[in-house]
Amino acid sequence: MGQSKNKLLHFLIFIFVSAFAEAQEKVIVTGQVLEKQSQAPLPFVTIIVNELESNKTVSGTITDDTGYFAVSELPTGNYVVEVSFMGFQTYSKQITAGGLNTIFDLGKIQLSETTESLEEVTITAERATVNSGLDKKSFSLNNNIAQSGGSVLDAMKTMPGVAFDQEGKVVLRGSDKVVVLIDGKQSSLTGFGNQKGLANIPAANIERIEIINNPSAKYDANGFAGIVNIIYKKEKQTGFNGNAGLSFGLGALSKRREDTPTDFGSYSVNPKLIPSLNFNYRTEKFNYFLQTEFIIQEALPNNEFTTRFYDDGRNILSQVPENRRQFRSIITGGVDYEISEKDNITFSGMFDREKHIDTSQVAFINLNDNIRNRFYTWREEEITSFINASVAYKHNFSKVGHFLSANAQYTRGLEDESYFLNDSSTVRVGRDMTNIKAIEHTTSISTDYTQALSNGRIELGAKGRFRRLPVDYTIMRGVQSIIYPNLGDFSKWSENLYAAYGNYLLEKKYYDLEAGLRVEETEVSYELDPDNIYYDSNDNYDYFELYPSIRFTYKLNDKNKISAFYNRRVDRPGEPELRIFPKYDDPELLKVGNPYLRPQFTNSFEIAHRYSWSSGSLFSAIYHREINGAYQRIYSIDDSNPDYNIVNRIYQNTGQSTNTGIEVLFSQDIADYWKLASSFNVYRNGIDAFQGTLLFPFQRPFFIEESSDIAGDFKITNTFTLPWEMETQITGLWYSDRNIPQGTELSRSSIDLGFKKSLWGKKGELTLSATDLFNRFGLRQRINGQDFTALYQNYYETQVVRVGLNYKF
């Protein structure tokens, strides 16, 4: 651990800090001009927007018959808005556009012969990397060269504060409790609870990824580590247009560790083909869109080496490679219809189907005498599919920034998994088979109301979501079956959620304030087969909770802003964490859920600062999170088998923990041809001691020792512009050791390299990328269980070379 901390210090001195290049959205200034005495609207009034310092005119318009006006496409800056009309005194307002609210309603402007005093109003517009509110970071995938042609998970690898845990989940600032949205909404593609599926979403059709560490009350209350919002590309030009892409790759080019002696081993030099084809046709009233993505590949999503050291002297080595052949198709389409100037409706649907076949041979080797004692051959055939249908309606009132929207969505998800397990060893010769079939139904209805104010906006909304997930479990046991008896053959999980929120944003010249409250009532039930002997009762509970959020920003000057945040959030276990049926890919290291899990609640505090200049920016944040009732997988021995021990990995609530850290991002255009972005996130994980009881497959206590350690992740990206319309990018990242319940996750690193060349007048793009050049990004853990320790090494496929071609028509 000391060596790791020295590396951490050296890396801090070496790289400096990081952020990504900024981009700006446009802001809108609107209002209504009236004659003061009669309150009659004044048409044809001249509206001029001038730069404050130079007094140079940048935009303008005139009022309509009702006195309304709107000036759009204004970049951030300092302005004076002048309202003038023959016979009336000119009216002025100073505007400081700093980066928060994109719509600024000046309200009713009354013109008369009386001189109006100069008022000052603040408008802010979102910045693409770190907005002035300091709560959102946005990353364009057009700038992601070193990971081009890969998945959303690959693209996120270099983003600040992002890491990955032992199961491939995204970790933000040390926690995997992350909610993933598609275009601001939860969907079947990424799940309705915590994250899923990011490794299977090609990044080719993604415009940008937003990371929201401190969500406001308008977002669902789950995901205490933050929200990842994936924004799909959407063509805005009229007529017919689209793009076609093709990516080919080879993965797992080298082996970090030699396979254990089996006939299959682990896949290597795995071919991958990812075509995509997108169409968009926009007319005056309609916009039709279709996006398609396909994945055809061999892969190695897991390659788990586990060495168990028992206190009685036994030492056992096993390897579980998931040799996968996979085909996945994701088709999204719909139509936007402009019913009138004020009303729009969107009908959209998605079909996502994946089929994969995993094969593996698992040998259990006694390292004391190097004899292979047990030998399993298994095959998994799985089909998953999601059908998603939604309708979204939006009504715009007469004023810009004043609208009402409603959304209804239905999702049907299918998981059909057959598992064939053959044993041929000195212990037994037998065959087992299991099948899990789960069909999830999710219906959600929501409405949102937004009104722009003279100094901010108000947001109100309500939501209802209803989920049903019955699971049927079929077991065919062989001779001396290793499958636990009396599990039952079904379970039924359901969740009803009712929510309402209010959010208020106030903007002034020197400060911003955003405050909101979300209320949620949640009803959960879990019905178990009465034949299940491990849990003696069904589980039903409901809870009503308040989730406040607040942010205060003080503007030191145009280039310096500091914010303070607080919010309370919840993370609810989903059906996979609750599922009572074990997963047998490693028959002696079983993963299983716990139907009695409860939600965990988190209080988060943060102070953040941003300083920007013409060629770069610096962002820094100090944060602290307190987690109550955290749930984690616990390693525990099941010694009921007379021939060998089984280690269960069971989800349990584990008491209190804290997460305190510093995040810094830095970006700089060093020269016209060289851009540097770097970041570090250093945090302290505090885990309290805890004692609990496991119920599966028999009652026994478990213990978690108190631990506290400092960890961090560090990233640096250099992008160079080359002749002949070429760019190249090299990215380096390093994750330090970090403490986890019952052990330590060990350090890892990656070097990624990419090239991009524009073709055919910038309509085409050719990319070449290589991720994890030196194959050092595998996951490793040291586990300290009761009566044993373990070294877990997952050398899954991280080393991939891809070439891609994309053409826009």
C-alpha positions in Angstrom: 0.0 0.0 0.0 2.9 2.4 0.7 4.3 1.9 -2.8 0.9 2.6 -4.2 0.7 5.9 -2.3 4.1 6.9 -3.6 2.9 6.2 -7.1 -0.1 8.3 -6.3 2.0 11.3 -5.2 4.3 11.0 -8.1 1.4 11.0 -10.5 -0.1 14.0 -8.9 3.1 16.0 -9.4 3.5 14.7 -12.9 0.1 15.3 -14.5 -1.4 18.4 -13.0 -5.2 18.4 -13.2 -7.9 18.1 -15.8 -11.0 19.1 -17.7 -12.3 18.9 -21.2 -12.7 21.7 -23.8 -15.6 24.0 -23.4 -18.4 24.6 -25.8 -21.4 26.9 -25.3 -25.1 26.8 -25.9 -27.0 29.8 -27.0 -29.4 31.9 -24.9 -32.7 33.6 -25.6 -33.9 37.0 -24.4 -37.6 37.5 -24.5 -40.3 39.9 -23.2 -43.3 42.1 -23.9 -43.4 45.8 -24.5 -46.4 47.8 -23.3 -47.4 51.5 -23.2 -47.2 52.4 -19.5 -50.4 54.5 -19.2 -52.8 52.3 -21.1 -51.0 49.0 -20.7 -51.6 48.4 -24.5 -49.1 46.3 -26.3 -46.7 48.2 -28.6 -45.9 46.5 -32.0 -42.8 47.3 -34.1 -40.7 48.4 -31.2 -37.0 48.1 -31.9 -35.0 45.7 -29.7 -31.2 46.0 -30.0 -28.6 43.9 -28.1 -25.1 45.6 -27.8 -21.9 44.3 -26.3 -21.4 46.0 -22.9 -17.8 47.0 -23.3 -17.5 47.8 -27.0 -21.2 48.9 -27.5 -21.1 46.9 -30.8 -24.5 45.6 -31.9 -24.6 41.8 -32.0 -28.3 41.1 -32.6 -31.8 42.7 -32.7 -35.5 42.3 -33.6 -38.8 44.1 -33.4 -41.9 43.3 -31.4 -45.0 41.6 -33.0 -48.6 42.7 -32.9 -49.0 41.7 -29.3 -45.7 43.4 -28.2 -43.8 40.2 -27.7 -40.2 39.7 -28.9 -37.5 37.1 -28.7 -33.8 37.5 -29.5 -32.1 34.1 -29.9 -28.7 32.6 -30.7 -26.9 34.9 -28.3 -23.5 33.5 -27.0 -22.5 34.0 -23.4 -21.2 37.5 -22.6 -22.1 40.9 -21.2 -24.7 42.9 -23.0 -27.1 45.8 -22.9 -30.6 45.3 -24.2 -32.1 48.6 -25.6 -35.8 48.9 -26.2 -36.6 52.1 -28.3 -39.7 53.4 -30.0 -40.4 56.8 -31.5 -42.0 59.1 -28.9 -41.0 57.1 -26.0 -37.9 57.0 -23.8 -35.3 54.3 -24.5 -35.3 51.5 -22.0 -32.1 49.6 -21.2 -31.2 46.5 -19.2 -27.8 45.1 -18.6 -27.4 41.4 -19.0 -24.6 39.2 -17.8 -24.9 35.8 -19.6 -22.8 33.4 -17.5 -23.9 29.9 -18.3 -26.9 28.6 -16.3 -30.4 29.4 -17.6 -30.8 29.3 -21.4 -34.0 31.4 -21.5 -34.3 34.9 -19.9 -37.8 36.5 -19.7 -37.5 40.3 -19.2 -41.2 40.3 -18.5 -43.4 43.3 -19.2 -41.4 46.4 -20.2 -43.4 49.6 -19.9 -42.4 52.5 -22.1 -43.2 56.1 -21.2 -41.7 59.6 -21.1 -40.4 58.7 -17.6 -36.8 57.5 -17.6 -36.4 54.0 -16.3 -33.4 53.2 -14.2 -30.8 50.7 -15.4 -31.5 47.2 -14.1 -29.1 44.4 -14.0 -30.2 40.8 -14.7 -28.2 37.6 -15.0 -28.6 35.0 -17.6 -26.4 31.9 -17.8 -26.0 29.3 -20.5 -24.8 25.7 -20.2 -21.2 25.0 -21.1 -20.4 21.7 -22.6 -17.7 20.6 -20.2 -18.4 22.3 -16.9 -21.3 24.7 -16.8 -21.3 27.8 -14.6 -23.6 26.0 -12.2 -20.7 23.5 -11.7 -23.1 20.6 -11.5 -22.8 19.1 -14.9 -19.9 18.1 -17.2 -20.6 17.4 -20.8 -18.3 15.5 -23.2 -18.6 15.4 -26.9 -17.8 12.0 -28.4 -16.5 13.8 -31.6 -13.4 14.5 -29.5 -13.1 10.9 -28.4 -10.5 9.5 -30.8 -8.5 7.0 -28.7 -11.6 4.9 -27.9 -13.5 5.5 -31.3 -15.4 2.5 -32.6 -16.1 1.1 -29.2 -19.0 1.2 -26.7 -20.3 3.9 -24.5 -18.4 2.2 -21.7 -15.1 2.5 -23.6 -15.8 6.2 -24.3 -16.5 6.9 -20.6 -13.2 5.4 -19.5 -11.3 8.6 -19.9 -13.9 10.9 -18.3 -12.9 12.5 -15.0 -14.1 10.8 -11.9 -15.2 7.7 -13.8 -13.8 4.2 -13.0 -15.1 0.6 -13.2 -15.6 -2.0 -10.6 -15.0 -5.8 -10.6 -18.3 -6.4 -12.4 -17.7 -3.8 -15.1 -20.1 -1.2 -13.6 -19.4 2.5 -13.9 -18.0 4.0 -10.7 -18.4 7.8 -10.1 -16.2 9.1 -7.4 -15.8 5.7 -5.8 -19.4 4.4 -6.0 -21.3 2.3 -8.6 -24.7 3.7 -7.6 -25.1 5.5 -10.9 -28.3 6.1 -12.9 -28.0 6.0 -16.7 -30.5 8.0 -18.8 -31.1 8.1 -22.6 -31.9 11.7 -23.7 -32.8 12.6 -20.2 -35.2 9.6 -19.6 -34.9 6.2 -18.1 -35.4 3.5 -20.6 -35.2 -0.3 -21.1 -31.9 0.1 -22.8 -30.1 1.1 -19.6 -32.5 0.0 -16.9 -34.9 1.7 -14.5 -32.8 1.4 -11.4 -29.0 1.4 -11.4 -27.0 1.2 -14.6 -26.7 -1.7 -17.1 -25.9 -2.4 -20.7 -23.3 0.3 -21.3 -20.8 -2.2 -22.7 -23.3 -3.1 -25.4 -24.2 0.4 -26.6 -22.0 1.4 -29.6 -20.8 5.0 -29.3 -21.1 5.7 -33.0 -24.5 7.3 -32.7 -24.0 9.2 -29.5 -23.5 13.0 -29.6 -22.4 13.6 -26.1 -22.4 12.2 -22.6 -23.3 14.3 -19.5 -22.2 13.5 -16.0 -24.4 15.1 -13.3 -22.8 14.7 -9.9 -25.4 16.7 -8.0 -28.8 16.3 -9.7 -31.7 18.7 -8.9 -35.1 17.6 -7.6 -36.5 17.2 -11.0 -34.5 14.0 -11.5 -35.5 10.7 -9.9 -34.1 10.4 -6.4 -32.0 7.2 -7.1 -28.3 7.1 -8.0 -26.4 8.9 -5.2 -23.1 8.8 -7.1 -24.7 10.8 -9.9 -26.4 10.5 -13.3 -24.9 9.6 -16.7 -27.1 11.1 -19.5 -26.4 9.7 -22.9 -27.5 12.1 -25.7 -28.2 10.5 -29.1 -27.4 12.4 -32.3 -30.5 13.9 -34.0 -30.3 15.7 -37.4 -31.7 19.2 -37.5 -31.4 19.9 -41.2 -34.5 19.7 -43.4 -34.8 17.1 -46.1 -33.4 13.6 -46.2 -30.0 12.9 -44.5 -28.3 10.4 -42.4 -25.1 8.5 -42.0 -23.7 5.0 -42.3 -20.8 3.5 -40.3 -18.8 0.3 -40.1 -16.3 -0.7 -37.4 -14.1 -3.7 -37.4 -12.0 -4.8 -34.5 -9.9 -7.5 -32.9 -9.9 -8.0 -29.1 -7.8 -9.8 -26.5 -4.7 -9.8 -28.6 -2.5 -11.0 -25.8 -3.0 -12.9 -22.6 -2.0 -11.4 -19.3 -2.0 -14.7 -17.6 -1.8 -18.2 -19.1 -5.0 -20.2 -19.0 -5.4 -23.1 -16.6 -5.1 -26.6 -18.3 -8.5 -27.1 -20.1 -9.5 -28.0 -23.7 -11.2 -24.6 -24.4 -9.1 -22.0 -22.7 -10.1 -18.4 -23.2 -10.9 -16.7 -26.5 -8.3 -14.4 -28.0 -7.9 -12.3 -31.2 -11.7 -11.9 -31.1 -13.3 -10.5 -34.3 -15.9 -7.7 -34.0 -18.1 -6.1 -36.6 -20.4 -3.2 -35.7 -22.4 -1.7 -38.6 -24.8 1.2 -38.1 -27.2 3.0 -40.5 -29.3 6.1 -39.6 -31.9 8.0 -41.5 -33.6 11.3 -40.9 -36.2 13.1 -43.0 -37.4 16.5 -41.8 -40.3 18.5 -43.3 -42.0 21.7 -42.1 -44.4 19.7 -39.9 -42.8 16.2 -39.5 -39.4 14.8 -38.6 -39.0 11.0 -39.2 -35.9 9.3 -37.7 -34.5 5.8 -37.6 -31.3 4.7 -35.9 -29.9 1.2 -36.2 -26.9 -0.4 -34.5 -25.7 -4.0 -34.8 -23.0 -5.9 -32.9 -21.6 -9.2 -34.3 -18.6 -10.5 -32.4 -16.7 -12.9 -30.4 -15.8 -11.5 -27.0 -14.4 -12.3 -23.6 -16.6 -10.3 -21.2 -15.2 -12.1 -18.2 -12.1 -14.1 -17.5 -12.0 -14.7 -13.8 -9.0 -16.2 -12.1 -9.7 -16.9 -8.4 -7.1 -18.3 -5.9 -8.5 -19.2 -2.5 -6.2 -19.6 0.5 -8.0 -21.4 3.4 -6.8 -21.2 6.9 -6.5 -25.0 7.1 -3.8 -25.0 4.4 -5.8 -25.7 1.3 -5.0 -23.5 -1.8 -7.4 -23.7 -4.7 -7.1 -22.1 -8.2 -9.9 -21.7 -10.7 -10.5 -19.8 -13.9 -13.9 -18.9 -15.5 -13.6 -17.6 -19.0 -16.8 -16.5 -20.7 -16.1 -17.3 -24.3 -18.9 -15.5 -26.0 -20.4 -15.4 -29.5 -22.9 -12.6 -29.7 -25.3 -10.9 -32.0 -27.2 -7.8 -30.9 -29.5 -5.4 -32.8 -30.8 -2.0 -31.5 -33.3 -0.3 -33.6 -34.8 3.1 -32.6 -37.3 5.1 -34.6 -40.1 7.5 -34.4 -41.7 10.7 -35.7 -41.9 14.3 -34.4 -45.1 16.0 -35.4 -45.6 19.8 -35.0 -49.4 19.9 -34.4 -49.3 23.7 -34.3 -46.8 26.5 -33.5 -47.3 25.8 -29.8 -47.9 22.0 -29.8 -45.6 19.1 -30.6 -45.9 15.4 -30.1 -43.3 12.6 -30.6 -44.0 8.9 -31.1 -41.0 6.7 -30.7 -40.2 3.0 -30.2 -37.2 0.8 -29.7 -36.4 -2.8 -30.3 -33.4 -4.3 -28.7 -32.6 -8.0 -29.0 -29.4 -9.8 -28.0 -28.5 -13.5 -28.3 -25.2 -14.9 -27.0 -23.8 -18.3 -26.4 -21.1 -18.6 -23.7 -18.9 -21.7 -23.3 -16.3 -22.4 -20.7 -14.4 -25.1 -18.9 -13.6 -24.5 -15.3 -10.9 -26.5 -13.6 -10.3 -26.5 -9.9 -6.7 -27.1 -9.1 -5.2 -27.9 -5.7 -2.0 -25.8 -5.7 -0.5 -27.9 -2.9 0.0 -30.9 -5.2 -1.0 -29.3 -8.6 -3.7 -31.9 -9.1 -7.0 -31.0 -10.9 -9.7 -32.2 -8.5 -12.9 -31.0 -10.3 -13.6 -30.1 -13.9 -16.8 -28.5 -15.1 -17.9 -27.8 -18.7 -20.7 -25.3 -19.1 -22.7 -23.6 -21.8 -25.1 -20.7 -21.5 -27.6 -19.8 -24.1 -29.3 -16.5 -23.4 -31.8 -14.2 -25.3 -32.7 -10.8 -24.0 -35.0 -8.4 -25.6 -36.7 -5.1 -24.9 -39.6 -3.4 -26.6 -40.0 0.2 -25.7 -42.9 2.5 -26.9 -43.4 6.1 -25.8 -45.3 9.2 -26.6 -44.2 12.7 -25.5 -46.3 15.8 -25.8 -45.2 19.4 -25.3 -47.3 22.6 -25.3 -45.5 25.9 -25.5 -47.3 28.9 -24.1 -47.1 32.3 -25.7 -43.9 33.2 -23.8 -40.6 31.5 -24.6 -39.6 29.2 -21.8 -43.1 28.6 -20.6 -44.2 25.1 -21.5 -46.0 21.9 -20.3 -44.9 18.4 -21.3 -46.3 14.9 -20.7 -44.7 11.6 -21.3 -46.0 8.0 -21.3 -43.8 4.9 -21.7 -44.3 1.2 -21.8 -41.4 -1.4 -21.8 -41.5 -5.1 -22.1 -38.3 -6.8 -21.2 -37.4 -10.5 -21.7 -34.6 -12.6 -20.2 -34.5 -16.3 -21.3 -31.4 -18.0 -20.0 -30.6 -21.7 -20.3 -27.6 -23.1 -18.4 -26.0 -26.5 -19.0 -23.5 -27.7 -16.5 -21.5 -30.9 -16.9 -19.2 -32.3 -14.3 -16.4 -34.8 -15.2 -14.1 -35.3 -12.2 -13.0 -37.5 -9.4 -15.8 -36.1 -7.3 -18.8 -36.9 -9.5 -19.9 -37.4 -13.1 -23.2 -35.6 -13.7 -25.2 -33.1 -15.6 -27.4 -30.2 -14.4 -29.6 -27.8 -16.4 -31.4 -24.6 -15.3 -33.6 -22.1 -17.1 -34.6 -18.7 -16.0 -37.3 -16.8 -17.8 -38.2 -13.3 -16.6 -40.6 -11.0 -18.4 -40.6 -7.4 -17.0 -43.4 -5.0 -17.6 -42.8 -1.3 -16.8 -45.2 1.6 -17.3 -44.5 5.2 -16.5 -46.4 8.4 -16.8 -45.0 11.8 -16.1 -45.7 15.5 -16.5 -43.4 18.5 -16.2 -44.2 22.2 -16.1 -41.6 25.0 -16.7 -41.9 28.7 -16.6 -39.1 31.2 -17.2 -39.1 34.2 -14.8 -37.5 37.5 -14.9 -34.7 36.2 -12.7 -34.7 32.4 -13.2 -37.4 29.7 -13.6 -39.8 27.4 -11.8 -40.1 23.7 -12.5 -42.9 21.4 -11.3 -43.7 17.8 -12.1 -45.2 14.5 -11.1 -44.6 10.9 -12.0 -46.0 7.4 -11.6 -44.0 4.2 -12.4 -45.2 0.7 -12.1 -43.0 -2.4 -12.6 -43.8 -6.1 -12.5 -41.1 -8.8 -12.9 -42.2 -12.5 -12.5 -39.3 -15.0 -12.7 -39.9 -18.7 -13.6 -37.0 -21.1 -12.7 -36.7 -24.6 -14.1 -34.2 -27.1 -12.7 -33.2 -30.5 -14.1 -30.9 -32.1 -11.6 -28.3 -34.7 -12.5 -26.5 -37.3 -10.4 -25.2 -35.7 -7.2 -26.4 -32.3 -8.4 -24.5 -29.3 -7.2 -27.6 -27.1 -7.5 -29.1 -26.2 -4.1 -32.3 -28.1 -3.4 -35.7 -26.6 -2.5 -35.2 -23.2 -4.2 -38.7 -23.3 -5.6 -39.5 -22.5 -9.2 -40.8 -18.9 -9.2 -40.6 -15.4 -7.7 -42.7 -12.3 -8.3 -41.3 -8.8 -7.7 -43.2 -5.6 -8.1 -42.6 -1.9 -7.4 -44.9 1.1 -7.5 -43.4 4.6 -7.4 -45.3 7.9 -7.0 -43.3 11.1 -7.1 -43.8 14.9 -7.3 -41.2 17.7 -7.3 -40.8 21.4 -7.3 -37.7 23.3 -8.3 -36.9 27.0 -8.2 -34.0 28.8 -9.8 -33.1 32.4 -9.0 -30.4 34.2 -10.9 -28.7 37.5 -10.0 -25.6 39.3 -11.1 -23.4 38.1 -8.2 -25.1 34.8 -7.2 -27.4 32.0 -8.3 -29.7 29.9 -6.1 -31.4 26.6 -7.0 -33.6 24.8 -4.4 -36.0 21.9 -4.8 -37.9 19.2 -3.1 -38.8 15.8 -4.4 -41.3 13.5 -2.6 -41.6 9.9 -3.4 -43.8 7.1 -2.1 -42.5 3.6 -3.0 -44.3 0.3 -2.6 -42.3 -3.0 -2.9 -43.4 -6.6 -2.8 -41.5 -9.8 -3.3 -43.4 -13.1 -3.5 -41.4 -16.3 -3.1 -42.3 -19.8 -4.0 -43.5 -21.5 -0.7 -41.2 -24.4 -1.6 -38.2 -22.2 -1.0 -36.7 -23.3 2.4 -34.1 -20.5 2.7 -36.4 -17.5 3.2 -39.5 -18.3 5.3 -41.7 -15.4 4.3 -42.5 -13.0 1.5 -41.3 -9.4 1.7 -43.6 -6.4 1.5 -42.8 -2.8 2.6 -43.5 0.8 1.5 -41.8 4.1 2.5 -42.5 7.8 2.0 -39.4 10.0 1.8 -38.4 13.6 1.2 -35.4 14.4 -1.1 -34.3 18.0 -0.9 -31.6 19.5 -3.1 -30.0 23.0 -3.0 -27.2 24.8 -4.8 -25.8 28.2 -4.2 -23.3 29.8 -6.6 -21.4 33.0 -5.9 -19.8 34.7 -8.9 -16.5 36.2 -7.9 -16.1 37.7 -11.4 -16.8 36.7 -15.1 -14.1 34.0 -14.9 -14.4 32.7 -11.3 -17.5 31.0 -9.8 -17.9 28.9 -6.6 -20.8 26.7 -5.8 -22.0 24.8 -2.7 -24.4 21.8 -3.0 -26.5 19.5 -0.8 -28.9 16.7 -1.8 -30.4 13.6 -0.4 -30.8 10.5 -2.6 -31.8 6.8 -2.4 -30.6 3.6 -4.1 -33.1 0.8 -4.3 -32.0 -2.8 -5.0 -33.5 -4.1 -8.2 -34.6 -7.6 -9.0 -31.1 -8.8 -10.0 -29.8 -7.9 -6.5 -32.9 -9.5 -4.9 -33.0 -12.7 -7.1 -32.9 -15.9 -5.0 -31.6 -18.2 -7.7 -27.8 -18.5 -7.8 -25.7 -18.1 -10.9 -23.5 -21.1 -11.6 -20.8 -19.8 -14.0 -18.3 -20.6 -11.2 -19.9 -23.5 -9.2 -17.7 -22.8 -6.2 -17.9 -19.0 -6.2 -21.6 -18.5 -6.4 -23.3 -15.1 -7.0 -26.7 -14.8 -5.5 -29.1 -12.1 -4.5 -31.0 -11.4 -1.3 -34.8 -10.8 -1.3 -34.7 -9.0 2.1 -32.4 -6.2 0.9 -33.4 -2.6 1.8 -32.7 0.7 0.1 -29.6 2.8 1.1 -29.9 6.5 1.7 -27.2 9.1 1.1 -26.6 12.7 2.1 -24.1 14.5 -0.3 -22.3 17.8 0.3 -20.0 19.5 -2.2 -18.1 22.8 -2.8 -16.9 23.4 -6.4 -15.0 26.1 -8.2 -14.4 26.9 -11.8 -11.9 29.3 -13.4 -11.9 29.8 -17.1 -9.7 31.7 -19.5 -9.6 32.1 -23.3 -7.6 28.9 -23.9 -8.5 26.7 -21.1 -10.2 26.1 -17.8 -9.7 24.7 -14.3 -12.4 23.0 -12.2 -12.0 21.8 -8.7 -14.4 20.2 -6.2 -14.4 19.0 -2.6 -17.2 16.5 -1.8 -18.4 14.4 1.1 -21.1 11.6 1.1 -22.6 9.8 4.0 -24.3 6.4 3.1 -26.7 4.7 5.4 -27.6 1.0 4.9 -25.1 0.4 2.0 -25.5 -2.9 0.3 -22.6 -4.9 -1.0 -21.7 -8.4 -2.0 -20.3 -10.4 0.9 -17.9 -13.4 0.6 -18.7 -16.2 2.9 -17.9 -20.0 3.1 -20.6 -22.6 2.7 -19.0 -25.8 4.2 -22.1 -28.0 3.9 -20.6 -30.0 1.0 -18.4 -32.8 2.4 -16.2 -32.8 -0.7 -15.2 -29.1 -1.1 -16.2 -25.7 0.2 -18.3 -23.2 -1.8 -17.8 -19.5 -1.4 -21.1 -17.5 -1.6 -21.2 -13.9 -2.9 -24.4 -12.6 -1.4 -25.8 -9.1 -1.3 -26.2 -7.7 2.2 -26.9 -4.3 3.8 -23.7 -3.4 5.6 -24.3 -0.4 7.7 -22.6 3.0 7.4 -19.9 4.3 5.1 -18.5 7.6 3.9 -16.8 8.9 0.8 -14.8 12.2 0.9 -12.7 13.4 -2.0 -11.2 16.1 -4.2 -11.7 16.2 -7.9 -9.7 18.5 -10.2 -10.0 19.0 -14.0 -7.7 21.0 -16.2 -7.7 21.8 -19.9 -5.4 23.9 -22.0 -4.8 24.7 -25.6 -1.0 24.5 -25.5 -0.7 25.4 -29.2 -2.9 25.6 -32.3 -2.1 21.9 -32.9 -2.0 20.6 -29.3 -4.7 20.3 -26.7 -4.1 18.9 -23.2 -6.8 17.6 -20.8 -6.0 16.0 -17.5 -7.8 15.1 -14.3 -7.4 13.5 -10.9 -9.9 12.4 -8.3 -8.5 11.6 -4.9 -10.9 10.3 -2.2 -11.1 8.6 1.1 -13.4 5.6 1.6 -14.5 5.0 5.2 -16.3 1.7 5.9 -17.6 1.2 9.4 -17.4 -2.2 11.2 -20.5 -4.2 10.8 -21.8 -7.6 11.9 -24.8 -9.3 10.3 -26.4 -12.6 9.5 -26.5 -14.5 6.2 -29.6 -16.6 5.6 -28.5 -18.5 2.5 -28.0 -21.5 2.3 -28.0 -21.6 6.1 -27.8 -19.0 8.9 -24.3 -17.8 9.8 -22.8 -14.5 10.9 -20.6 -12.3 8.8 -18.2 -9.5 9.8 -16.9 -6.5 8.1 -13.9 -4.8 9.7 -13.6 -1.1 9.9 -11.4 0.3 7.1 -10.3 3.6 5.8 -7.9 4.4 2.9 -7.1 7.0 0.3 -7.5 6.2 -3.3 -7.7 8.0 -6.6 -7.8 7.9 -10.4 -5.7 9.9 -12.7 -6.1 10.7 -16.4 -4.3 12.7 -19.1 -5.2 13.2 -22.8 -3.2 14.8 -25.5 -4.8 15.6 -28.8 -2.8 16.7 -31.8 -4.0 18.2 -35.1 -1.9 16.9 -38.0 -1.6 17.8 -41.6 -3.9 16.3 -44.3 -7.0 16.8 -42.0 -5.8 14.2 -39.5 -5.9 14.1 -35.7 -4.2 11.8 -33.2 -4.9 11.3 -29.5 -3.1 9.5 -26.7 -4.7 8.8 -23.3 -3.2 7.5 -20.2 -5.1 6.5 -17.0 -4.2 5.0 -13.7 -6.5 3.8 -10.9 -4.8 3.3 -7.5 -5.5 0.7 -4.9 -8.8 1.3 -3.0 -10.4 -0.3 0.0 -13.7 -2.2 -0.4 -15.7 -4.3 2.1 -13.6 -7.3 3.1 -10.6 -6.3 1.1 -8.8 -4.2 -1.5 -9.2 -3.5 -5.1 -5.7 -3.3 -6.7 -4.3 -0.7 -9.0 -4.6 -0.8 -12.8 -3.7 1.3 -15.8 -4.3 1.8 -19.5 -2.7 3.5 -22.5 -5.0 4.2 -25.4 -4.1 5.6 -28.9 -6.2 6.8 -31.8 -6.1 8.4 -35.2 -8.8 10.2 -37.2 -8.8 11.5 -40.8 -11.5 13.4 -42.6 -12.5 12.3 -46.0 -14.6 13.4 -49.0 -14.9 17.1 -47.9 -15.5 16.2 -44.3 -18.5 14.0 -45.1 -16.5 10.9 -44.3 -14.3 9.9 -41.3 -11.8 7.1 -41.0 -10.6 6.1 -37.5 -8.1 3.8 -36.0 -7.9 3.1 -32.3 -6.1 0.8 -29.9 -7.3 0.6 -26.3 -5.2 -0.8 -23.4 -2.1 -1.2 -25.5 -0.1 -3.0 -22.7 -3.0 -5.1 -21.4 -2.9 -3.7 -17.8 -6.5 -2.7 -17.2 -7.8 -6.0 -15.8 -9.6 -6.0 -12.4 -7.9 -7.5 -9.4 -9.0 -7.8 -5.7 -7.7 -9.2 -2.5 -10.5 -10.6 -0.3 -10.2 -11.2 3.5 -13.1 -13.6 4.3 -13.7 -15.5 7.5 -11.4 -18.6 7.5 -10.0 -17.8 4.1 -8.4 -15.1 1.8 -8.7 -14.9 -1.9 -7.0 -13.2 -4.9 -9.5 -12.4 -7.6 -8.2 -11.4 -11.1 -10.5 -10.7 -13.9 -8.5 -10.4 -17.1 -11.4 -9.8 -19.3 -11.1 -8.3 -22.8 -9.8 -4.7 -22.5 -7.2 -4.7 -25.3 -9.0 -4.0 -28.6 -7.8 -2.6 -31.9 -10.5 -1.1 -34.2 -10.8 0.6 -37.6 -13.9 2.5 -38.5 -15.4 4.3 -41.4 -18.4 6.7 -41.2 -20.0 8.6 -44.1 -22.6 11.3 -43.7 -25.1 11.8 -46.5 
